[in-house]
Amino acid sequence: MKNIIWEITMEEKNNKEKIAEESVQSNENTVAEEANNKELEINKEETTVEQESAEAEKIVETAEQKEAAESTKEVATQEDSEQKQTAKKKDSKSEESEPEEKENGRYKVIAKLEPNLWTYGSPVLFEKGTLERDQVSNINRLSLIFTNIYEEKEIRDLYITIYADDGEGNVEQINHSYLAMGQEYLASKGKAAKITIKNENAVKFIIKIDRVVFVDGSVWTKKDAVLESAGEMEDVEVFAQAKTKDYEDNYISGMEEVQKDDSASIGNGIEILKRIAWYKNSKELIKTAHKKYDIAVKNEERKQASENRRANRQKDVKKKYMTATKLDLVKVEDWGLFTDTTKPIIIAGPCSAESEQQVFETAKGLKAAGVEVLRAGIWKPRTRPNCFEGVGSEGLVWMKRVQRELGMKISTEVANVKHVYEALKAGVDMLWIGARTSANPFAMQEIADALKGTDIPVLVKNPVNPDVELWIGALERLNMAGLKKIGVIHRGFSAYVKSKYRNVPQWQLPIEIKRRFPDMLMICDPSHISGKREYIQEVSQQAMDLGFDGLIIESHICPEIALSDAAQQVTPTSLREILGKLIIRDIDSENIEYKENIDELRAQIDDIDNDILELLTRRMKVSDEIGKYKKQNNITILQPGRWDKILEKVFVKGAEMGLDNEFLEKVFKAIHQASIDRQTKVMNE
């Protein structure tokens, strides 16, 4: 190791250096004196030689003196080196024993930091640290011992941040810097670099490296470089060698990536090299790679622009046969149907009108519960024949009695032109269109034509299958016929996979409808989503939490004997209990603290979304590369075994992170399908 462990005590260092210099000077004087004595002895011996050869002997003597002087110098240098090594060992032992010595002196060690603190890529390792109490001033100070583990460069400056936590929510932040440090000792040139801790109750210390500046001017930095324990280690040098190899591996990996031609690989290489920007010529490589990256991006943008032009030409052709989605709507407050339009708007009544008594008694119970609009099925579209399909137009007479005697509004479902004429003739206040009908464009167009010229409110249930565009298409047909009092009913979607609900909610679809049409009245049908009355409460609450305007709930005076959907109907009394338990939340708040906090959290979400988009872009570009290799080697796009491995790995990792398997499967299925689509495109190029 080129760099020696540094103890933050400058006075001690200066003393050590002075002692070492005095020792070296003393050794040099001793060696010189011995050499002079030896020369005198040689001279005495040479005087016994014949006088005639004196001149020659003097020449020899001179040569020998030079040789002896050089030999003396080498001995002195060697001894000097040995003495320095001995001095360093003594210093090291002194440093190691210092905490114990301080116990009996002015400074008492009250805590020791976790040893070997490090963060990936850092050239600096903090071997240990102690928290000392000045028993005179009662001031705490932190003493740190660290070393440069990167052998190829000297460190000049080190900037750190220390967070001292007393465990009660009080955290002191200390910014500290070690400036103009030398190679031999990583120490400051000023006063003793003991770090004062004002919070005398601090029991936990977090150290973060902000910046490391090398002698050559290069800088190592890392975002949020919080130090963590590197574990117990017997030899720091072995650790340093391993990390240096790691830097080298990253360097090679980054260099290989930036040598590729696509922007995704080059960008990845740049990010790798940024982590070790201080290593070798990484900075120069990054500069060159940025230029190459810009060129690659421009080429890819030109290619994408060409593809977009082709796609736009195709869209222009389709536009001739499509009408822009823009609905002319009247807000529910102006419908003249509900006295109170504050959330939740409630529509309730039996699945089917079965008898006059059943309709009237149910309606009386619902009015007592505060319901203004009665719903009842007159014509019932059933999945299979020979089931109860409603009483027909006779039921409209029973509902008219409710309208007349109880002052309630009445509504029913229509599925064809005949139903429309009968309902309008009976003076029904509101209509709704069922899931099976909304999925049929021909039926929807006929109903829209039959309603042309009227002003009756119409609610449209979602199609049986999850198709937003088909749902919107039904709304457009009514709107184009002149109807403006239009709303939607979310009743869930049919699914092959069984769940606890009768129909899967798939809340994202009605949310998409609300996004496109903010003024659209949105009603939830928890009865048909649940399929069982015990789930109606939770589904209703979820709808309210998602901002739905109201609920349409099936209610029967005696649900157990209902001729249709008995399991999902509730009594008027049970309905009142359900409504009483609902928590209605505000859309927004004027609370300043709320706005500040929610804005901050939303900003975090936005940043994370950007990261997700960048990662998805990189993934898709890698998928393109895979597609190219498959094409070159005549390999099929779909690899079932590979897909199974991806899901298995995702589920295991997701479980560790607390993520639901169903959610993960949906996300990665979408990503996998997108990858297949891109590889298919590559195959067909």
LINMOJO-V956396 format. One record per residue. N is the residue number from 1. RES is the residue in one letter. PHI is phi in radians with two decimals (999 if undefined). Layout:
# LINMOJO-V956396
{{N,RES,PHI} {N,RES,PHI}}
This chain:
# LINMOJO-V956396
{{1,M,999} {2,K,-1.32} {3,N,-1.71} {4,I,-1.77} {5,I,-0.93} {6,W,-1.91} {7,E,-1.74} {8,I,-1.35} {9,T,-2.43} {10,M,-1.27} {11,E,-1.06} {12,E,-1.09} {13,K,-1.06} {14,N,-1.10} {15,N,-1.10} {16,K,-1.09} {17,E,-1.11} {18,K,-1.14} {19,I,-1.08} {20,A,-1.10} {21,E,-1.13} {22,E,-1.09} {23,S,-1.11} {24,V,-1.11} {25,Q,-1.12} {26,S,-1.10} {27,N,-1.08} {28,E,-1.12} {29,N,-1.12} {30,T,-1.10} {31,V,-1.10} {32,A,-1.12} {33,E,-1.11} {34,E,-1.09} {35,A,-1.14} {36,N,-1.14} {37,N,-1.05} {38,K,-1.13} {39,E,-1.11} {40,L,-1.09} {41,E,-1.09} {42,I,-1.10} {43,N,-1.12} {44,K,-1.08} {45,E,-1.19} {46,E,-1.23} {47,T,-1.18} {48,T,-1.36} {49,V,-1.35} {50,E,-0.98} {51,Q,-1.11} {52,E,-1.17} {53,S,-1.77} {54,A,-1.07} {55,E,-1.12} {56,A,-1.16} {57,E,-1.13} {58,K,-1.07} {59,I,-1.12} {60,V,-1.09} {61,E,-1.02} {62,T,-1.06} {63,A,-1.07} {64,E,-1.15} {65,Q,-1.07} {66,K,-1.10} {67,E,-1.10} {68,A,-1.10} {69,A,-1.10} {70,E,-1.13} {71,S,-1.09} {72,T,-1.06} {73,K,-1.07} {74,E,-1.07} {75,V,-1.06} {76,A,-1.08} {77,T,-1.09} {78,Q,-1.10} {79,E,-1.10} {80,D,-1.04} {81,S,-1.08} {82,E,-1.08} {83,Q,-1.15} {84,K,-1.08} {85,Q,-1.08} {86,T,-1.09} {87,A,-1.09} {88,K,-1.11} {89,K,-1.12} {90,K,-1.10} {91,D,-1.06} {92,S,-1.09} {93,K,-1.10} {94,S,-1.08} {95,E,-1.10} {96,E,-1.18} {97,S,-1.54} {98,E,-0.97} {99,P,-0.95} {100,E,-1.15} {101,E,-1.15} {102,K,-1.17} {103,E,-1.00} {104,N,-1.64} {105,G,-1.82} {106,R,-1.23} {107,Y,-1.78} {108,K,-1.96} {109,V,-1.29} {110,I,-1.92} {111,A,-2.84} {112,K,-2.15} {113,L,-1.34} {114,E,-1.07} {115,P,-1.32} {116,N,0.96} {117,L,-1.52} {118,W,-2.78} {119,T,-2.29} {120,Y,-0.95} {121,G,1.56} {122,S,-1.20} {123,P,-1.37} {124,V,-1.99} {125,L,-2.07} {126,F,-1.55} {127,E,-1.24} {128,K,-2.83} {129,G,-2.72} {130,T,-2.27} {131,L,-1.81} {132,E,-1.99} {133,R,-1.91} {134,D,-1.29} {135,Q,-1.30} {136,V,-1.57} {137,S,-1.64} {138,N,1.04} {139,I,-1.77} {140,N,-1.53} {141,R,-2.47} {142,L,-1.84} {143,S,-2.02} {144,L,-2.08} {145,I,-2.08} {146,F,-2.42} {147,T,-2.55} {148,N,-1.51} {149,I,-1.61} {150,Y,-1.72} {151,E,-1.34} {152,E,-1.52} {153,K,-2.40} {154,E,-1.47} {155,I,-1.70} {156,R,-1.72} {157,D,-2.25} {158,L,-2.34} {159,Y,-2.04} {160,I,-2.31} {161,T,-2.18} {162,I,-2.00} {163,Y,-1.94} {164,A,-1.74} {165,D,-2.01} {166,D,-1.58} {167,G,1.44} {168,E,-2.06} {169,G,1.60} {170,N,-1.72} {171,V,-2.11} {172,E,-1.69} {173,Q,-1.81} {174,I,-2.11} {175,N,-1.69} {176,H,-2.32} {177,S,-2.40} {178,Y,-1.94} {179,L,-1.92} {180,A,0.91} {181,M,-1.43} {182,G,-1.62} {183,Q,-1.31} {184,E,-1.25} {185,Y,-2.15} {186,L,-1.46} {187,A,-2.38} {188,S,-1.30} {189,K,-1.56} {190,G,-1.74} {191,K,-1.19} {192,A,-1.00} {193,A,-1.57} {194,K,-1.42} {195,I,-1.70} {196,T,-1.33} {197,I,-1.93} {198,K,-1.23} {199,N,-1.36} {200,E,-1.23} {201,N,-1.69} {202,A,-1.07} {203,V,-2.13} {204,K,-2.29} {205,F,-2.22} {206,I,-1.99} {207,I,-1.94} {208,K,-2.20} {209,I,-1.50} {210,D,-1.53} {211,R,-2.83} {212,V,-2.13} {213,V,-1.91} {214,F,-1.50} {215,V,-1.06} {216,D,-1.37} {217,G,1.66} {218,S,-1.24} {219,V,-2.23} {220,W,-1.88} {221,T,-2.59} {222,K,-2.73} {223,K,-1.15} {224,D,0.88} {225,A,-1.43} {226,V,-1.37} {227,L,-1.36} {228,E,-2.29} {229,S,-1.18} {230,A,-1.55} {231,G,1.51} {232,E,-1.22} {233,M,-2.51} {234,E,-1.45} {235,D,-2.34} {236,V,-1.11} {237,E,-1.11} {238,V,-1.10} {239,F,-1.06} {240,A,-1.09} {241,Q,-1.10} {242,A,-1.11} {243,K,-1.25} {244,T,-1.07} {245,K,-1.12} {246,D,-1.09} {247,Y,-1.04} {248,E,-1.11} {249,D,-1.08} {250,N,-1.12} {251,Y,-1.06} {252,I,-1.11} {253,S,-1.07} {254,G,-1.11} {255,M,-1.11} {256,E,-1.13} {257,E,-1.17} {258,V,-1.24} {259,Q,-1.43} {260,K,-1.35} {261,D,-1.79} {262,D,-1.56} {263,S,-1.13} {264,A,-1.10} {265,S,-1.17} {266,I,-1.07} {267,G,-1.07} {268,N,-1.11} {269,G,-1.08} {270,I,-1.08} {271,E,-1.11} {272,I,-1.11} {273,L,-1.18} {274,K,-1.05} {275,R,-1.18} {276,I,-2.22} {277,A,-1.05} {278,W,-1.41} {279,Y,-1.58} {280,K,0.84} {281,N,-1.83} {282,S,-1.01} {283,K,-1.03} {284,E,-1.13} {285,L,-1.08} {286,I,-1.10} {287,K,-1.04} {288,T,-1.10} {289,A,-1.13} {290,H,-1.05} {291,K,-1.11} {292,K,-1.12} {293,Y,-1.06} {294,D,-1.04} {295,I,-1.12} {296,A,-1.07} {297,V,-1.08} {298,K,-1.08} {299,N,-1.08} {300,E,-1.17} {301,E,-1.15} {302,R,-1.08} {303,K,-1.12} {304,Q,-1.15} {305,A,-1.08} {306,S,-1.11} {307,E,-1.15} {308,N,-1.14} {309,R,-1.08} {310,R,-1.13} {311,A,-1.14} {312,N,-1.15} {313,R,-1.07} {314,Q,-1.16} {315,K,-1.14} {316,D,-1.06} {317,V,-1.16} {318,K,-1.21} {319,K,-1.02} {320,K,-1.08} {321,Y,-1.96} {322,M,-2.23} {323,T,-1.86} {324,A,-1.07} {325,T,-1.41} {326,K,-2.63} {327,L,-1.78} {328,D,-1.67} {329,L,-2.04} {330,V,-1.84} {331,K,-1.16} {332,V,-1.05} {333,E,-1.07} {334,D,-1.82} {335,W,-1.33} {336,G,1.26} {337,L,-1.85} {338,F,-1.89} {339,T,-1.20} {340,D,-2.06} {341,T,-1.81} {342,T,-1.25} {343,K,-1.23} {344,P,-1.64} {345,I,-1.31} {346,I,-2.03} {347,I,-2.12} {348,A,-2.61} {349,G,2.74} {350,P,-1.21} {351,C,-0.97} {352,S,-2.31} {353,A,-1.32} {354,E,-1.89} {355,S,-2.74} {356,E,-1.12} {357,Q,-1.11} {358,Q,-1.03} {359,V,-1.14} {360,F,-1.22} {361,E,-1.16} {362,T,-1.10} {363,A,-1.09} {364,K,-1.07} {365,G,-1.14} {366,L,-1.23} {367,K,-1.12} {368,A,-1.10} {369,A,-1.50} {370,G,1.67} {371,V,-1.39} {372,E,-1.75} {373,V,-2.09} {374,L,-1.59} {375,R,-1.95} {376,A,-2.82} {377,G,-1.41} {378,I,-1.73} {379,W,-1.99} {380,K,-1.98} {381,P,-1.31} {382,R,-1.80} {383,T,-1.13} {384,R,-2.18} {385,P,-1.22} {386,N,1.17} {387,C,-1.76} {388,F,-1.16} {389,E,-1.97} {390,G,1.66} {391,V,-1.57} {392,G,1.45} {393,S,-1.03} {394,E,-1.03} {395,G,-1.13} {396,L,-1.14} {397,V,-1.13} {398,W,-1.12} {399,M,-1.23} {400,K,-1.08} {401,R,-1.10} {402,V,-1.05} {403,Q,-1.07} {404,R,-1.36} {405,E,-1.56} {406,L,-1.79} {407,G,1.25} {408,M,-1.56} {409,K,-1.40} {410,I,-2.17} {411,S,-2.53} {412,T,-2.66} {413,E,-1.60} {414,V,-2.15} {415,A,-2.20} {416,N,-2.71} {417,V,-1.12} {418,K,-1.04} {419,H,-1.05} {420,V,-1.05} {421,Y,-1.10} {422,E,-1.13} {423,A,-1.17} {424,L,-1.14} {425,K,-1.10} {426,A,-1.40} {427,G,1.37} {428,V,-1.09} {429,D,-1.43} {430,M,-2.66} {431,L,-2.07} {432,W,-2.34} {433,I,-1.98} {434,G,-1.31} {435,A,-1.13} {436,R,-1.22} {437,T,-1.33} {438,S,-1.13} {439,A,-1.41} {440,N,-1.95} {441,P,-1.02} {442,F,-1.14} {443,A,-1.12} {444,M,-1.09} {445,Q,-1.16} {446,E,-1.12} {447,I,-1.15} {448,A,-1.05} {449,D,-1.12} {450,A,-1.20} {451,L,-1.57} {452,K,-1.01} {453,G,1.60} {454,T,-1.74} {455,D,-2.18} {456,I,-1.32} {457,P,-1.14} {458,V,-2.33} {459,L,-1.85} {460,V,-2.03} {461,K,-1.31} {462,N,-1.15} {463,P,-1.02} {464,V,-1.01} {465,N,-1.70} {466,P,-1.27} {467,D,-2.34} {468,V,-1.10} {469,E,-1.13} {470,L,-1.15} {471,W,-1.09} {472,I,-1.10} {473,G,-1.02} {474,A,-1.11} {475,L,-1.15} {476,E,-1.08} {477,R,-1.11} {478,L,-1.16} {479,N,-1.13} {480,M,-1.18} {481,A,-1.48} {482,G,1.79} {483,L,-1.45} {484,K,-2.08} {485,K,-1.58} {486,I,-2.10} {487,G,-2.43} {488,V,-2.16} {489,I,-2.10} {490,H,-1.68} {491,R,-2.05} {492,G,1.47} {493,F,-2.21} {494,S,-1.19} {495,A,-2.54} {496,Y,-1.20} {497,V,-1.32} {498,K,-1.29} {499,S,-2.39} {500,K,-1.25} {501,Y,-1.62} {502,R,-1.15} {503,N,-2.23} {504,V,-1.19} {505,P,-1.09} {506,Q,0.77} {507,W,-0.99} {508,Q,-1.12} {509,L,-1.29} {510,P,-1.12} {511,I,-1.08} {512,E,-1.14} {513,I,-1.06} {514,K,-1.15} {515,R,-1.12} {516,R,-1.31} {517,F,-2.26} {518,P,-1.04} {519,D,-1.53} {520,M,-1.27} {521,L,-1.16} {522,M,-2.14} {523,I,-1.97} {524,C,-1.75} {525,D,-1.91} {526,P,-1.16} {527,S,-1.12} {528,H,-1.34} {529,I,-1.19} {530,S,-1.23} {531,G,1.38} {532,K,-2.42} {533,R,-1.10} {534,E,-1.22} {535,Y,-1.72} {536,I,-1.10} {537,Q,-1.05} {538,E,-1.19} {539,V,-1.19} {540,S,-1.07} {541,Q,-1.12} {542,Q,-1.10} {543,A,-1.08} {544,M,-1.13} {545,D,-1.12} {546,L,-1.56} {547,G,1.55} {548,F,-1.12} {549,D,-1.43} {550,G,-2.99} {551,L,-2.35} {552,I,-2.11} {553,I,-2.16} {554,E,-1.39} {555,S,-2.36} {556,H,-2.35} {557,I,-1.08} {558,C,-2.53} {559,P,-1.01} {560,E,-1.08} {561,I,-1.87} {562,A,-1.06} {563,L,-1.41} {564,S,-2.60} {565,D,0.85} {566,A,-1.09} {567,A,-1.17} {568,Q,-1.86} {569,Q,-1.69} {570,V,-2.18} {571,T,-1.29} {572,P,-0.98} {573,T,-1.14} {574,S,-1.11} {575,L,-1.08} {576,R,-1.04} {577,E,-1.14} {578,I,-1.07} {579,L,-1.14} {580,G,-1.18} {581,K,-1.55} {582,L,-1.17} {583,I,-1.80} {584,I,-1.74} {585,R,-1.82} {586,D,-1.38} {587,I,-1.27} {588,D,-2.58} {589,S,-2.46} {590,E,-1.59} {591,N,-1.09} {592,I,-1.10} {593,E,-1.07} {594,Y,-1.06} {595,K,-1.06} {596,E,-1.11} {597,N,-1.17} {598,I,-1.17} {599,D,-1.14} {600,E,-1.12} {601,L,-1.14} {602,R,-1.16} {603,A,-1.11} {604,Q,-1.09} {605,I,-1.05} {606,D,-1.06} {607,D,-1.10} {608,I,-1.12} {609,D,-1.06} {610,N,-1.10} {611,D,-1.08} {612,I,-1.07} {613,L,-1.08} {614,E,-1.11} {615,L,-1.15} {616,L,-1.11} {617,T,-1.06} {618,R,-1.07} {619,R,-1.14} {620,M,-1.12} {621,K,-1.18} {622,V,-1.14} {623,S,-1.05} {624,D,-1.05} {625,E,-1.10} {626,I,-1.08} {627,G,-1.04} {628,K,-1.11} {629,Y,-1.15} {630,K,-1.10} {631,K,-1.12} {632,Q,-1.08} {633,N,-1.82} {634,N,0.99} {635,I,-1.89} {636,T,-1.14} {637,I,-1.18} {638,L,-1.35} {639,Q,-2.18} {640,P,-0.96} {641,G,-1.06} {642,R,-1.14} {643,W,-1.10} {644,D,-1.07} {645,K,-1.14} {646,I,-1.06} {647,L,-1.08} {648,E,-1.04} {649,K,-1.13} {650,V,-1.11} {651,F,-1.12} {652,V,-1.12} {653,K,-1.15} {654,G,-1.10} {655,A,-1.09} {656,E,-1.11} {657,M,-1.70} {658,G,1.36} {659,L,-1.75} {660,D,-1.29} {661,N,-1.08} {662,E,-1.08} {663,F,-1.09} {664,L,-1.07} {665,E,-1.12} {666,K,-1.10} {667,V,-1.10} {668,F,-1.30} {669,K,-1.13} {670,A,-1.11} {671,I,-1.13} {672,H,-1.11} {673,Q,-1.13} {674,A,-1.09} {675,S,-1.13} {676,I,-1.08} {677,D,-1.06} {678,R,-1.19} {679,Q,-1.17} {680,T,-1.08} {681,K,-1.09} {682,V,-1.08} {683,M,-1.06} {684,N,-1.60} {685,E,-1.28}}
